[in-house]
Amino acid sequence: MCLLLFVLFFGLHGPIGDDYEAYKSFYENLKNPLVGMSEFEPGFVLIAWSLKLLHLPFWCLLLTFSLLINVLLFRFLWHRDENIPFVLCIFLAMGGVMNEMNFLRSTISLMLFANSITYLTTRQTGKYMAINAIAILFHYSSIIYLPLYFVLNKRAPRKLIVYLMIFGLLFTYIHIPFFAPIKNLFDLFHSESLNTLTSYYLSTEMYLGPSLGTLERVVTAFAVWYYYDKLTQTDMGRFAVNGFLLFYFCYAFFSAYAMLGIRTANMFIFAYWLLWPLILQQISNSKVKAGVVILMTIYMIERIIGLGSLPQWRYSIEFFTN
């Protein structure tokens, strides 16, 4: 029932989010898949082209990708021992709503990577690489997942968490434009596609300043440090911890570039699906555990309300918008 609800909710939405009109315009004007691949990745274009050949409306594309994303999500959760409804709440609050409605291509890649984690545990290199090679066909950034096979199962030094917390807080207040030389170099080429990428990812007009999310990440990092030995006893625990450290790093050290920080950190958001339940398992005092669950719930509700209050994220159903 949850799977059906997720597929329909995210597959039948109207014009909400930041990328809806861009995807719709691309789909309606798609005539040649080879030309389309100059704008988007091959996997996305081929699925869109196949639906276009059947003369299906745009909402069918959204429904198809919603089905693909959520089947992969539930397949990943089905093999886990955690409380699935609770993990789904974490998924929705920690970027899931925006991912499913806005970042379609990268979300498919994320879900494929999540399902490849099993092969990290069993050290089946071929299957892991094959799945993430398919993920690259939907979003080129997924190439980052390939080398993670060799590091994600490693146990990082515990003191690294302390350094991340300290320097992460520092960069939250001091926004250093690390990539200014790269942006200036790209500008010399006078390429429209490069200018589009740099204006989106390397723009310093928006930055990631202090927020409630900053406090949450610091508290989560402290919990990881406190329970580090217990959390890293299992493969899945190490995956969760290392994924969170990468998430924290991207948010903090790319704070001068809001979109770059958000998009790169989002590639490791899967860590929360694993990490928060694992942290709760380590709390032996039932009253403390209940208090932590309440705080997590309040924070997740606040994130959903905050997103829903934005005008572009007010939900509407596709059939009622025409």
Backbone torsions as a table, in degrees:
resi	resn	phi	psi	omega
1	MET	NA	-39.8	177.1
2	CYS	-63.6	-42.3	179.4
3	LEU	-60.9	-46.9	179.4
4	LEU	-61.3	-43.3	179.7
5	LEU	-62.2	-44.2	-180.0
6	PHE	-63.5	-45.5	-178.4
7	VAL	-60.0	-46.3	-177.4
8	LEU	-72.0	-40.9	-178.5
9	PHE	-62.8	-45.9	-177.1
10	PHE	-87.4	-14.5	-178.1
11	GLY	-95.9	-16.0	-175.9
12	LEU	-117.4	21.3	-178.8
13	HIS	-76.8	156.0	179.0
14	GLY	-86.6	-155.2	-175.7
15	PRO	-76.6	78.4	176.9
16	ILE	-125.2	160.9	-178.0
17	GLY	90.0	-179.0	-175.7
18	ASP	-94.7	-21.2	-173.1
19	ASP	-109.4	1.9	-175.7
20	TYR	-57.6	-51.7	-176.0
21	GLU	-66.1	-34.5	179.5
22	ALA	-65.4	-44.1	178.4
23	TYR	-66.5	-40.3	-178.8
24	LYS	-65.4	-43.3	178.4
25	SER	-63.0	-41.4	179.0
26	PHE	-61.7	-46.4	-177.0
27	TYR	-64.1	-45.3	-176.2
28	GLU	-69.7	-26.8	-179.4
29	ASN	-99.3	4.0	-177.8
30	LEU	-73.0	115.8	179.0
31	LYS	-121.4	-30.1	-178.4
32	ASN	-132.2	117.4	-177.7
33	PRO	-61.3	-31.3	-179.9
34	LEU	-66.7	-38.6	176.2
35	VAL	-68.4	-38.9	179.6
36	GLY	-62.4	-31.8	-179.2
37	MET	-70.6	-13.2	173.8
38	SER	-76.3	-13.8	-179.6
39	GLU	-106.7	-42.1	-178.9
40	PHE	-129.8	170.8	-176.8
41	GLU	-70.2	154.8	-174.7
42	PRO	-58.6	-41.9	-177.9
43	GLY	-60.9	-45.2	178.7
44	PHE	-64.0	-45.5	-176.6
45	VAL	-64.3	-42.0	-177.8
46	LEU	-65.9	-39.1	176.6
47	ILE	-65.6	-44.5	178.6
48	ALA	-61.6	-41.8	-179.7
49	TRP	-65.1	-39.5	179.0
50	SER	-62.7	-42.0	178.1
51	LEU	-68.8	-35.6	179.4
52	LYS	-65.7	-36.5	178.2
53	LEU	-62.3	-28.5	178.6
54	LEU	-86.5	1.9	178.6
55	HIS	60.6	38.4	179.5
56	LEU	-89.8	146.2	-179.3
57	PRO	-71.5	170.2	-174.1
58	PHE	-60.9	-34.5	-177.3
59	TRP	-63.6	-23.5	176.5
60	CYS	-67.2	-32.8	175.6
61	LEU	-65.1	-46.0	178.6
62	LEU	-61.8	-41.6	-179.7
63	LEU	-66.8	-38.4	178.8
64	THR	-62.8	-46.3	-179.3
65	PHE	-70.4	-33.1	175.8
66	SER	-63.7	-42.1	177.7
67	LEU	-62.4	-44.5	-179.3
68	LEU	-64.3	-47.8	-178.2
69	ILE	-62.3	-46.9	-172.9
70	ASN	-77.4	-30.2	172.7
71	VAL	-63.4	-41.9	177.5
72	LEU	-66.3	-39.9	178.6
73	LEU	-61.9	-49.4	-177.1
74	PHE	-70.8	-30.3	175.1
75	ARG	-63.5	-41.4	177.9
76	PHE	-63.0	-44.4	-176.5
77	LEU	-72.2	-27.6	-174.9
78	TRP	-62.4	-28.1	-178.0
79	HIS	-95.0	8.2	180.0
80	ARG	-100.4	159.3	-179.3
81	ASP	-94.5	-9.6	-176.5
82	GLU	-71.4	166.6	174.4
83	ASN	-67.9	108.9	-172.6
84	ILE	-61.8	-45.4	177.9
85	PRO	-58.0	-37.5	178.5
86	PHE	-66.3	-42.2	178.6
87	VAL	-65.8	-35.4	176.9
88	LEU	-65.0	-36.0	175.4
89	CYS	-63.4	-42.5	176.5
90	ILE	-61.1	-45.0	179.9
91	PHE	-57.8	-47.5	-177.4
92	LEU	-64.6	-45.0	-175.5
93	ALA	-72.4	-38.1	-176.4
94	MET	-91.2	57.6	173.1
95	GLY	91.4	-4.5	-174.5
96	GLY	-63.8	-40.9	-179.4
97	VAL	-62.8	-48.2	-179.9
98	MET	-65.8	-39.3	-179.7
99	ASN	-61.7	-45.1	-174.9
100	GLU	-72.6	-24.7	-176.9
101	MET	-105.4	-19.9	-172.9
102	ASN	-115.3	-52.6	-172.7
103	PHE	-100.3	63.2	-172.9
104	LEU	-58.7	-49.0	-173.5
105	ARG	-67.0	-48.3	-179.2
106	SER	-68.0	-27.6	178.8
107	THR	-71.1	-37.8	174.1
108	ILE	-61.0	-44.1	178.1
109	SER	-61.0	-42.3	178.9
110	LEU	-60.9	-43.3	-179.0
111	MET	-67.9	-37.6	175.9
112	LEU	-63.7	-42.8	177.3
113	PHE	-61.7	-44.6	179.9
114	ALA	-57.3	-39.4	179.5
115	ASN	-74.7	-16.4	177.7
116	SER	-85.4	-9.2	-178.9
117	ILE	-60.2	-31.5	177.1
118	THR	-54.3	-38.7	-177.3
119	TYR	-79.7	-13.2	168.5
120	LEU	-69.6	-41.7	-179.5
121	THR	-64.4	-43.7	-177.0
122	THR	-88.8	-1.6	179.3
123	ARG	57.0	42.9	175.4
124	GLN	-94.9	87.9	-171.7
125	THR	-59.1	-45.5	-175.8
126	GLY	-59.6	-47.1	-178.4
127	LYS	-66.7	-39.6	179.0
128	TYR	-62.1	-48.6	-178.1
129	MET	-66.1	-36.8	-179.3
130	ALA	-65.0	-45.4	-179.4
131	ILE	-62.7	-42.7	-178.0
132	ASN	-77.8	-20.3	170.7
133	ALA	-67.0	-38.8	175.2
134	ILE	-65.2	-37.7	178.9
135	ALA	-60.4	-35.2	179.3
136	ILE	-63.3	-29.1	179.3
137	LEU	-68.0	-16.2	178.5
138	PHE	-103.7	-26.7	173.9
139	HIS	-157.4	122.4	-173.2
140	TYR	-63.2	-24.8	179.9
141	SER	-62.5	-18.4	-178.3
142	SER	-65.6	-8.0	175.9
143	ILE	-60.2	-23.4	177.9
144	ILE	-63.0	-28.4	-177.9
145	TYR	-68.2	-25.2	-176.2
146	LEU	-62.6	-52.7	179.5
147	PRO	-69.9	-14.9	178.3
148	LEU	-64.1	-20.1	177.5
149	TYR	-56.2	-32.2	-174.2
150	PHE	-92.2	-10.1	-175.7
151	VAL	-124.9	-22.7	-171.0
152	LEU	-68.0	-22.0	179.8
153	ASN	-94.2	1.9	-179.1
154	LYS	-81.3	153.7	178.2
155	ARG	-95.9	107.4	-178.2
156	ALA	-72.8	155.1	176.6
157	PRO	-59.8	137.2	-177.4
158	ARG	-61.9	-34.6	-177.9
159	LYS	-67.4	-16.7	177.2
160	LEU	-60.6	-34.7	179.4
161	ILE	-62.8	-42.3	179.5
162	VAL	-62.7	-44.6	178.9
163	TYR	-61.5	-41.6	179.2
164	LEU	-63.5	-41.9	179.6
165	MET	-61.7	-45.7	-176.8
166	ILE	-67.9	-53.8	-176.9
167	PHE	-71.6	-30.1	176.4
168	GLY	-63.1	-44.0	177.1
169	LEU	-64.4	-37.8	179.5
170	LEU	-62.2	-46.3	-178.4
171	PHE	-72.8	-16.9	175.1
172	THR	-67.1	-29.6	-179.3
173	TYR	-100.8	-27.8	179.5
174	ILE	-114.2	105.0	-174.2
175	HIS	-92.8	106.0	-176.4
176	ILE	-98.6	120.0	-179.6
177	PRO	-78.7	77.6	-176.7
178	PHE	-56.3	-35.3	-169.0
179	PHE	-97.5	16.1	178.3
180	ALA	-56.8	-43.7	177.9
181	PRO	-61.8	-37.4	179.4
182	ILE	-66.3	-43.5	178.8
183	LYS	-61.3	-43.1	178.8
184	ASN	-63.9	-36.3	178.0
185	LEU	-66.2	-45.1	178.8
186	PHE	-62.7	-35.1	-179.1
187	ASP	-64.0	-24.9	-179.2
188	LEU	-68.5	-22.7	-177.3
189	PHE	-78.9	-17.1	-179.4
190	HIS	53.1	39.0	179.0
191	SER	-95.9	130.2	-178.9
192	GLU	-63.8	-41.7	-179.0
193	SER	-67.1	-40.7	177.9
194	LEU	-66.8	-39.4	178.2
195	ASN	-63.6	-36.4	177.9
196	THR	-65.4	-44.0	179.7
197	LEU	-64.8	-45.4	-177.6
198	THR	-69.2	-36.3	179.2
199	SER	-68.0	-25.2	179.6
200	TYR	-87.0	-50.6	-173.3
201	TYR	-90.1	-31.2	-173.4
202	LEU	-110.5	19.0	175.4
203	SER	-76.1	135.9	178.9
204	THR	-103.2	13.4	179.4
205	GLU	-69.5	-28.3	175.7
206	MET	-119.7	145.2	178.4
207	TYR	-140.0	164.5	-178.0
208	LEU	-97.7	96.8	-179.0
209	GLY	-92.2	-176.4	179.5
210	PRO	-61.3	140.8	-179.0
211	SER	-158.5	179.6	175.2
212	LEU	-62.5	-33.4	176.9
213	GLY	-63.0	-35.1	176.8
214	THR	-61.2	-45.4	178.6
215	LEU	-61.8	-42.8	179.6
216	GLU	-61.0	-43.5	-178.0
217	ARG	-65.6	-37.1	177.9
218	VAL	-67.2	-43.4	179.2
219	VAL	-63.9	-43.1	177.9
220	THR	-63.4	-40.9	178.4
221	ALA	-62.8	-39.4	177.7
222	PHE	-64.1	-41.7	178.1
223	ALA	-62.9	-39.6	177.2
224	VAL	-62.5	-43.6	178.9
225	TRP	-63.7	-42.8	-175.7
226	TYR	-66.4	-41.5	-177.3
227	TYR	-103.4	22.1	-169.9
228	TYR	-56.4	-47.2	-176.9
229	ASP	-62.2	-41.8	-180.0
230	LYS	-71.7	-40.0	-177.8
231	LEU	-65.8	-33.6	-174.4
232	THR	-94.3	12.7	177.3
233	GLN	-72.8	-26.8	-178.1
234	THR	-111.2	159.2	177.4
235	ASP	-59.3	-46.7	-177.1
236	MET	-64.7	-34.8	176.5
237	GLY	-64.0	-41.5	178.3
238	ARG	-66.3	-39.3	176.9
239	PHE	-60.4	-44.0	-178.3
240	ALA	-64.6	-45.9	-178.7
241	VAL	-64.7	-48.3	-178.8
242	ASN	-65.7	-37.7	176.1
243	GLY	-62.6	-41.8	178.3
244	PHE	-65.2	-40.4	179.2
245	LEU	-61.9	-38.9	176.4
246	LEU	-67.1	-41.0	176.9
247	PHE	-59.6	-48.1	-179.3
248	TYR	-61.9	-43.9	-179.4
249	PHE	-59.2	-48.6	-177.5
250	CYS	-62.4	-43.8	-179.1
251	TYR	-64.4	-41.9	-174.4
252	ALA	-78.2	-51.0	-170.9
253	PHE	-82.1	-14.3	173.5
254	PHE	-105.7	26.7	-174.8
255	SER	-63.7	-24.5	178.8
256	ALA	-71.8	-19.2	-178.8
257	TYR	-120.4	93.9	-171.7
258	ALA	-57.0	-50.5	-175.8
259	MET	-68.6	-37.5	177.8
260	LEU	-64.7	-44.0	179.8
261	GLY	-62.9	-44.6	-178.5
262	ILE	-66.3	-46.6	-175.1
263	ARG	-69.7	-40.2	179.2
264	THR	-71.5	-40.9	177.5
265	ALA	-62.2	-36.5	-178.4
266	ASN	-61.9	-23.6	178.7
267	MET	-67.1	-17.7	-178.0
268	PHE	-117.9	17.7	-178.6
269	ILE	-66.0	-19.0	178.2
270	PHE	-56.2	-24.8	-177.2
271	ALA	-57.9	-35.8	-178.9
272	TYR	-66.1	-35.5	-180.0
273	TRP	-60.2	-32.0	-179.1
274	LEU	-94.4	-39.1	-167.8
275	LEU	-73.6	-47.7	-177.7
276	TRP	-60.2	-45.9	175.2
277	PRO	-60.9	-37.1	179.3
278	LEU	-66.9	-38.2	177.1
279	ILE	-63.3	-42.8	179.2
280	LEU	-61.9	-35.4	178.8
281	GLN	-63.8	-25.8	-176.9
282	GLN	-83.3	-13.9	-178.0
283	ILE	-85.6	113.2	-175.5
284	SER	-83.8	-31.1	-179.1
285	ASN	-76.4	119.5	-174.7
286	SER	-64.2	-35.6	-179.7
287	LYS	-69.8	-41.6	177.0
288	VAL	-63.5	-42.4	179.4
289	LYS	-61.2	-43.4	179.3
290	ALA	-62.7	-39.8	178.1
291	GLY	-64.0	-41.2	178.8
292	VAL	-65.3	-40.9	177.9
293	VAL	-61.3	-41.8	178.9
294	ILE	-63.0	-44.0	178.6
295	LEU	-63.2	-42.3	177.5
296	MET	-60.5	-43.5	-178.1
297	THR	-64.1	-44.9	178.7
298	ILE	-60.5	-43.8	-179.9
299	TYR	-63.4	-43.1	-179.2
300	MET	-65.5	-40.7	177.9
301	ILE	-63.0	-42.0	-180.0
302	GLU	-61.2	-39.8	179.9
303	ARG	-66.0	-42.1	179.9
304	ILE	-65.8	-44.7	179.3
305	ILE	-62.9	-42.1	179.4
306	GLY	-61.2	-40.2	178.4
307	LEU	-69.5	-44.0	-177.4
308	GLY	-67.1	-19.7	-179.8
309	SER	-78.0	-15.5	178.1
310	LEU	-74.7	137.2	-173.9
311	PRO	-59.7	-35.0	-178.3
312	GLN	-76.7	-4.7	-178.1
313	TRP	-115.0	20.3	176.7
314	ARG	-83.4	117.0	-167.9
315	TYR	-67.1	139.8	171.5
316	SER	-143.4	152.6	-178.8
317	ILE	-93.3	137.3	-174.4
318	GLU	-53.7	-42.9	-174.2
319	PHE	-68.6	-18.9	-178.4
320	PHE	-97.9	2.4	-177.5
321	THR	-103.3	-9.8	-178.4
322	ASN	-91.0	NA	NA
